[in-house]
Amino acid sequence: MVPAETPSWYLARSGDEFVPPEDTDAFVAAGYVLSPADCEKGLATEPVTGLWFDDLADERPFCARRSDGREIVIVRLVHAEADDGPVTVVLSRYTKAG
């Protein structure tokens, strides 16, 4: 059993980068517009292994997809405090039915 408070998805911080769960694929957009369809295409052709804050400057979006393919999250980094301080993000979560 899994405790009720266990999140279905999370995004951790380690220094100057985000660390998604191990069962998650990620893609960083080339521009500033990113849809779930763009994520699917980018994940298939240009997945990334690192989500460095410098690469996400000016709210450049990235997406993450669970390994089961049923959930995509599009994230924009708004602000990150130095030295592992708080991080502000805006995110949209998309779930496939079925």
DOLO-789261 format. One record per residue: x, y, z of N, C-alpha, C in turn. Coordinates in Angstrom, 1 decimal. Example, Ala and Ser with C-alpha at 12.3 -4.5 7.8 and 13.67 -1.06 7.14 Angstrom:
n_c1|n_c2|n_c3|ca_c1|ca_c2|ca_c3|c_c1|c_c2|c_c3
13.2|-5.7|7.8|12.3|-4.5|7.8|13.2|-3.3|7.8
12.8|-2.2|7.1|13.7|-1.1|7.1|12.9|0.0|7.9
REM end
This chain:
n_c1|n_c2|n_c3|ca_c1|ca_c2|ca_c3|c_c1|c_c2|c_c3
0.8|-1.2|0.0|0.0|0.0|0.0|0.9|1.2|0.0
0.3|2.3|-0.6|1.0|3.6|-0.6|0.3|4.6|0.3
1.0|5.3|1.1|0.3|6.3|2.0|-0.5|7.3|1.1
-1.6|7.8|1.6|-2.4|8.7|0.9|-1.7|10.0|0.5
-0.8|10.4|1.3|-0.1|11.6|1.1|1.1|11.5|0.1
1.3|10.3|-0.5|2.4|10.2|-1.4|2.0|10.8|-2.8
2.8|11.7|-3.3|2.4|12.4|-4.5|2.5|11.5|-5.7
1.7|11.7|-6.7|1.8|10.9|-7.9|3.0|11.3|-8.8
3.4|12.5|-8.6|4.5|13.1|-9.4|5.2|14.2|-8.6
6.5|14.3|-8.6|7.1|15.4|-7.9|8.3|15.9|-8.7
8.9|17.0|-8.3|10.1|17.6|-9.0|11.0|18.1|-7.8
12.1|17.4|-7.7|13.0|17.8|-6.6|14.1|18.8|-7.1
14.7|19.4|-6.2|15.8|20.3|-6.5|17.1|19.8|-6.0
18.2|19.9|-6.8|19.5|19.5|-6.3|20.5|20.6|-6.9
20.9|21.5|-6.0|21.8|22.6|-6.5|21.1|23.5|-7.5
21.6|23.5|-8.7|21.1|24.4|-9.7|20.4|23.6|-10.8
19.7|22.6|-10.4|18.9|21.8|-11.4|17.7|21.1|-10.7
16.7|20.8|-11.6|15.6|20.0|-11.1|16.0|18.5|-11.3
15.5|17.7|-10.4|15.7|16.2|-10.5|14.3|15.6|-10.5
13.8|15.1|-11.7|12.5|14.4|-11.7|12.7|13.0|-11.2
11.6|12.3|-10.9|11.6|10.9|-10.5|12.3|10.1|-11.6
12.9|9.0|-11.2|13.6|8.1|-12.1|12.8|7.6|-13.2
11.5|7.4|-13.0|10.6|6.8|-14.0|10.0|7.9|-14.9
10.7|9.0|-15.0|10.2|10.2|-15.8|11.1|10.6|-16.9
10.6|10.9|-18.1|11.4|11.4|-19.2|11.1|12.9|-19.2
12.1|13.7|-19.7|12.0|15.1|-19.8|12.5|15.6|-21.1
11.9|16.8|-21.5|12.2|17.5|-22.7|12.2|19.0|-22.5
13.2|19.8|-22.9|13.2|21.2|-22.8|12.9|21.8|-24.2
11.9|22.7|-24.2|11.5|23.3|-25.4|12.6|24.2|-26.0
12.6|24.3|-27.3|13.6|25.2|-28.0|13.1|26.7|-27.9
11.8|26.9|-27.8|11.2|28.2|-27.7|10.5|28.4|-26.4
9.4|29.2|-26.4|8.7|29.5|-25.2|7.2|29.0|-25.3
6.9|28.2|-26.3|5.6|27.6|-26.4|5.8|26.1|-26.4
4.9|25.5|-25.6|5.0|24.0|-25.4|3.7|23.4|-25.1
3.2|22.5|-26.0|1.9|21.9|-25.8|2.2|20.4|-25.4
1.2|19.7|-25.0|1.4|18.2|-24.8|1.8|17.5|-26.0
1.3|17.9|-27.2|1.7|17.2|-28.4|3.2|17.5|-28.7
3.6|18.8|-28.5|5.1|19.1|-28.6|5.9|18.3|-27.7
5.4|18.1|-26.5|6.2|17.3|-25.5|6.3|15.8|-26.0
5.3|15.2|-26.5|5.4|13.9|-27.0|6.4|13.8|-28.1
6.4|14.7|-29.0|7.3|14.8|-30.1|8.8|15.0|-29.6
9.0|15.9|-28.7|10.3|16.2|-28.2|10.8|15.1|-27.4
10.0|14.4|-26.6|10.4|13.3|-25.8|10.9|12.1|-26.7
10.2|12.0|-27.8|10.6|10.9|-28.7|11.9|11.2|-29.5
12.2|12.5|-29.7|13.4|12.8|-30.5|14.5|13.5|-29.8
14.2|14.3|-28.7|15.3|15.0|-28.0|15.1|15.0|-26.5
15.0|13.8|-25.9|14.9|13.8|-24.4|16.2|14.3|-23.8
16.0|14.9|-22.6|17.2|15.4|-21.9|17.4|14.6|-20.6
18.6|14.6|-20.1|18.9|14.0|-18.8|19.1|15.0|-17.7
19.3|16.2|-18.0|19.5|17.3|-17.0|18.5|18.4|-17.2
18.1|19.0|-16.1|17.1|20.2|-16.2|17.8|21.3|-15.4
18.9|21.9|-16.0|19.6|22.9|-15.3|18.9|24.2|-15.4
18.9|25.0|-14.3|18.2|26.3|-14.2|18.7|27.2|-15.3
19.9|27.2|-15.6|20.4|28.1|-16.7|19.7|27.8|-18.0
19.4|26.6|-18.3|18.7|26.2|-19.5|17.3|26.6|-19.5
16.7|26.8|-18.3|15.3|27.1|-18.1|15.1|28.6|-17.8
16.1|29.4|-18.0|16.0|30.9|-17.7|14.8|31.5|-18.5
14.3|32.6|-18.0|13.3|33.4|-18.7|12.0|32.6|-18.9
11.7|31.6|-18.0|10.5|30.8|-18.0|10.4|29.9|-19.3
11.6|29.5|-19.8|11.6|28.6|-20.9|11.0|27.2|-20.4
9.9|26.8|-21.1|9.2|25.6|-20.6|9.9|24.3|-20.8
9.7|23.3|-20.0|10.1|21.9|-20.2|8.9|21.1|-19.8
9.0|19.8|-20.2|7.9|18.9|-19.8|8.5|17.6|-19.3
7.7|16.9|-18.5|8.1|15.6|-18.0|6.9|14.7|-18.2
7.3|13.4|-18.5|6.2|12.4|-18.7|6.6|11.2|-17.9
5.5|10.7|-17.2|5.7|9.5|-16.4|6.0|8.3|-17.4
6.7|7.3|-16.9|7.0|6.2|-17.8|5.8|5.4|-18.3
4.7|5.5|-17.7|3.5|4.8|-18.2|2.8|5.6|-19.3
3.3|6.8|-19.6|2.8|7.7|-20.7|1.5|8.3|-20.4
0.9|8.2|-19.3|-0.4|8.7|-19.0|-0.5|10.1|-18.5
0.7|10.6|-18.1|0.7|11.9|-17.5|1.8|12.8|-18.0
1.5|14.0|-18.4|2.6|15.0|-18.8|2.4|16.2|-18.0
3.5|16.8|-17.5|3.5|18.0|-16.8|4.4|19.0|-17.6
3.9|20.2|-17.8|4.6|21.3|-18.5|4.9|22.3|-17.4
6.2|22.6|-17.3|6.7|23.4|-16.2|7.5|24.6|-16.7
7.3|25.8|-16.0|8.1|27.0|-16.3|8.7|27.4|-14.9
10.0|27.6|-14.9|10.8|28.1|-13.8|10.6|29.6|-13.7
10.0|30.1|-12.6|9.8|31.5|-12.5|10.9|32.1|-11.7
11.3|31.5|-10.6|12.4|32.0|-9.8|13.0|30.9|-8.9
14.3|30.9|-8.8|15.0|30.0|-7.9|16.0|30.7|-7.0
15.8|30.6|-5.7|16.7|31.2|-4.7|18.0|30.4|-4.8
19.1|31.1|-4.4|20.4|30.4|-4.4|20.5|29.5|-3.2
21.5|28.6|-3.3|21.9|27.7|-2.2|20.7|26.8|-1.8
20.1|26.1|-2.7|19.0|25.2|-2.5|17.8|25.8|-1.8
17.6|27.1|-2.0|16.5|27.8|-1.4|15.2|27.4|-2.2
14.1|28.2|-1.9|12.8|27.9|-2.5|12.9|28.1|-4.0
12.0|27.4|-4.7|11.9|27.5|-6.2|10.4|27.8|-6.5
10.2|28.8|-7.4|8.8|29.1|-7.8|8.6|28.6|-9.2
7.6|27.8|-9.5|7.3|27.3|-10.8|5.8|27.5|-11.1
5.5|27.4|-12.4|4.1|27.4|-12.9|4.0|26.1|-13.6
3.0|25.3|-13.3|2.9|24.0|-14.1|1.5|23.7|-14.5
1.4|23.0|-15.6|0.1|22.5|-16.1|0.3|21.0|-16.2
-0.7|20.3|-15.7|-0.7|18.8|-15.7|-1.8|18.3|-16.6
-1.4|17.3|-17.5|-2.3|16.7|-18.5|-2.3|15.2|-18.3
-3.5|14.6|-18.2|-3.6|13.2|-18.0|-4.4|12.6|-19.1
-3.9|11.5|-19.6|-4.7|10.7|-20.7|-5.7|9.8|-20.0
-6.9|9.8|-20.5|-7.9|8.9|-20.0|-7.6|7.5|-20.4
-8.1|6.6|-19.6|-7.9|5.2|-20.0|-7.1|4.5|-19.1
REM end
